[in-house]
Amino acid sequence: MKSITVTANWDAESRSWWTEGDDVPGLCVQGATFEELLEAVFALAPELLVANGAAREGEQVEIIVAAAHRKTVEAAAA
């Protein structure tokens, strides 16, 4: 079975999760919560995989959504 990892990024300014579309071509989605993002990814990815030739219709593909939450901090003296 083919496995694809989609990276979910957190944007602190807009307070939302988003994907870029690099993992599944065309999959550029955003959600206010991680759960909303998951719903969008799992709803849109199957059609995009077939449309972009990444999978055949009916093929089983495992989609892993991995969260990345980055924040810049200032180092402080101990």
BAMARGU-480123 format. One line per 4 residues: number of its first residue (from 1); for each residue x negated, y, z negated of N, C-alpha, C. Coordinates in nm, 2 decimals. Last residue first. Layout:
residues N
NUM) X Y Z X Y Z X Y Z; ...
END
This chain:
residues 78
78) -2.07 3.14 -3.20 -2.03 3.05 -3.31 -2.04 3.11 -3.44; -1.95 3.37 -2.96 -2.06 3.32 -3.05 -2.00 3.24 -3.16; -1.75 3.27 -2.68 -1.77 3.35 -2.80 -1.88 3.28 -2.89; -1.65 3.30 -2.35 -1.73 3.23 -2.45 -1.76 3.32 -2.56
74) -1.33 3.34 -2.23 -1.45 3.41 -2.26 -1.53 3.34 -2.37; -1.18 3.15 -1.97 -1.19 3.19 -2.11 -1.32 3.26 -2.13; -0.94 3.08 -1.73 -1.08 3.13 -1.76 -1.08 3.19 -1.90; -0.78 2.78 -1.66 -0.77 2.91 -1.73 -0.92 2.96 -1.76
70) -0.57 2.55 -1.49 -0.70 2.62 -1.51 -0.68 2.75 -1.58; -0.44 2.25 -1.45 -0.41 2.37 -1.52 -0.54 2.44 -1.56; -0.32 2.01 -1.24 -0.44 2.09 -1.27 -0.40 2.22 -1.33; -0.17 1.69 -1.22 -0.17 1.83 -1.26 -0.30 1.89 -1.29
66) -0.09 1.48 -0.96 -0.19 1.51 -1.06 -0.19 1.66 -1.09; 0.12 1.25 -0.84 0.11 1.39 -0.86 0.02 1.42 -0.98; 0.11 1.00 -0.60 0.06 1.04 -0.74 0.06 1.19 -0.75; 0.29 0.79 -0.42 0.26 0.93 -0.43 0.23 0.96 -0.58
62) 0.26 0.51 -0.21 0.26 0.56 -0.35 0.21 0.70 -0.35; 0.46 0.41 0.05 0.35 0.49 0.01 0.36 0.54 -0.13; 0.57 0.17 0.28 0.57 0.21 0.14 0.44 0.29 0.11; 0.74 0.25 0.58 0.62 0.21 0.51 0.62 0.26 0.37
58) 0.96 0.37 0.71 0.98 0.24 0.63 0.86 0.20 0.56; 0.77 0.51 0.96 0.90 0.50 0.90 0.92 0.37 0.83; 0.42 0.54 0.87 0.53 0.49 0.96 0.66 0.49 0.89; 0.22 0.83 0.79 0.29 0.70 0.75 0.39 0.67 0.86
54) 0.12 1.05 0.91 0.04 0.99 0.80 0.10 0.86 0.75; 0.26 1.19 1.10 0.18 1.07 1.14 0.10 1.01 1.03; 0.42 1.39 1.03 0.28 1.43 1.05 0.19 1.30 1.09; 0.66 1.27 0.99 0.65 1.38 1.08 0.51 1.41 1.12
50) 0.60 1.10 0.77 0.63 1.04 0.90 0.61 1.15 1.01; 0.55 1.29 0.57 0.45 1.18 0.60 0.47 1.12 0.74; 0.78 1.44 0.56 0.66 1.50 0.61 0.55 1.39 0.65; 0.96 1.25 0.45 0.98 1.30 0.59 0.86 1.36 0.64
46) 0.84 1.21 0.19 0.87 1.10 0.28 0.88 1.15 0.43; 0.82 1.48 0.07 0.70 1.41 0.11 0.74 1.30 0.21; 1.07 1.59 -0.04 1.02 1.63 0.09 0.90 1.54 0.15; 1.12 1.46 -0.28 1.23 1.48 -0.19 1.17 1.51 -0.04
42) 0.88 1.47 -0.42 0.94 1.34 -0.39 1.06 1.35 -0.29; 0.85 1.75 -0.45 0.75 1.67 -0.38 0.81 1.54 -0.34; 1.08 1.83 -0.59 1.06 1.88 -0.46 0.96 1.79 -0.38; 1.05 1.69 -0.83 1.17 1.66 -0.75 1.15 1.71 -0.61
38) 0.80 1.81 -0.92 0.81 1.66 -0.89 0.93 1.63 -0.80; 0.89 2.07 -0.97 0.79 2.04 -0.87 0.80 1.90 -0.82; 1.06 2.02 -1.19 1.12 2.08 -1.06 1.02 2.05 -0.95; 0.87 1.93 -1.37 0.98 1.84 -1.33 1.04 1.89 -1.20
34) 0.72 2.16 -1.42 0.66 2.05 -1.35 0.76 1.95 -1.30; 0.92 2.45 -1.33 0.87 2.35 -1.43 0.80 2.24 -1.35; 0.95 2.60 -1.11 0.94 2.67 -1.24 0.88 2.58 -1.35; 0.77 2.51 -0.82 0.87 2.48 -0.92 0.85 2.56 -1.04
30) 0.70 2.48 -0.47 0.68 2.55 -0.59 0.80 2.51 -0.69; 0.52 2.34 -0.19 0.64 2.36 -0.27 0.60 2.42 -0.40; 0.42 2.23 0.10 0.39 2.35 0.02 0.52 2.38 -0.06; 0.34 2.01 0.29 0.40 2.00 0.16 0.36 2.12 0.08
26) 0.19 2.00 0.53 0.32 2.08 0.52 0.39 2.08 0.39; 0.03 1.70 0.47 0.04 1.81 0.55 0.19 1.87 0.55; -0.05 1.62 0.15 0.05 1.58 0.25 0.08 1.70 0.34; -0.27 1.77 0.07 -0.26 1.63 0.04 -0.16 1.56 0.14
22) -0.24 2.04 0.13 -0.35 1.97 0.18 -0.34 1.82 0.17; -0.03 2.18 0.02 -0.01 2.11 0.15 -0.13 2.04 0.20; -0.05 2.30 -0.23 -0.10 2.37 -0.12 -0.06 2.31 0.02; 0.20 2.34 -0.49 0.11 2.26 -0.41 0.07 2.33 -0.29
18) 0.27 2.47 -0.82 0.27 2.47 -0.68 0.18 2.37 -0.62; 0.45 2.60 -1.10 0.37 2.50 -1.05 0.38 2.50 -0.90; 0.45 2.93 -1.26 0.51 2.82 -1.18 0.41 2.72 -1.14; 0.40 3.20 -1.34 0.45 3.10 -1.44 0.52 2.99 -1.36
14) 0.27 3.38 -1.20 0.40 3.36 -1.16 0.48 3.26 -1.25; 0.03 3.36 -1.36 0.09 3.49 -1.33 0.24 3.48 -1.29; -0.05 3.10 -1.38 -0.01 3.16 -1.50 0.07 3.30 -1.47; 0.02 2.83 -1.19 -0.01 2.97 -1.17 0.04 3.05 -1.29
10) -0.11 2.51 -1.16 -0.03 2.60 -1.24 -0.07 2.74 -1.22; -0.08 2.26 -0.91 -0.15 2.36 -0.97 -0.06 2.46 -1.05; -0.10 1.93 -0.82 -0.01 2.03 -0.87 -0.09 2.13 -0.95; -0.20 1.73 -0.56 -0.25 1.81 -0.67 -0.15 1.92 -0.70
6) -0.12 1.41 -0.48 -0.09 1.55 -0.45 -0.13 1.62 -0.58; -0.26 1.12 -0.34 -0.25 1.20 -0.46 -0.23 1.35 -0.42; -0.14 0.83 -0.20 -0.17 0.97 -0.18 -0.16 1.04 -0.31; -0.19 0.50 -0.08 -0.17 0.59 -0.20 -0.22 0.73 -0.17
2) -0.05 0.22 0.08 -0.12 0.35 0.09 -0.09 0.43 -0.03; -0.08 -0.12 0.00 0.00 0.00 0.00 -0.09 0.12 0.00
END
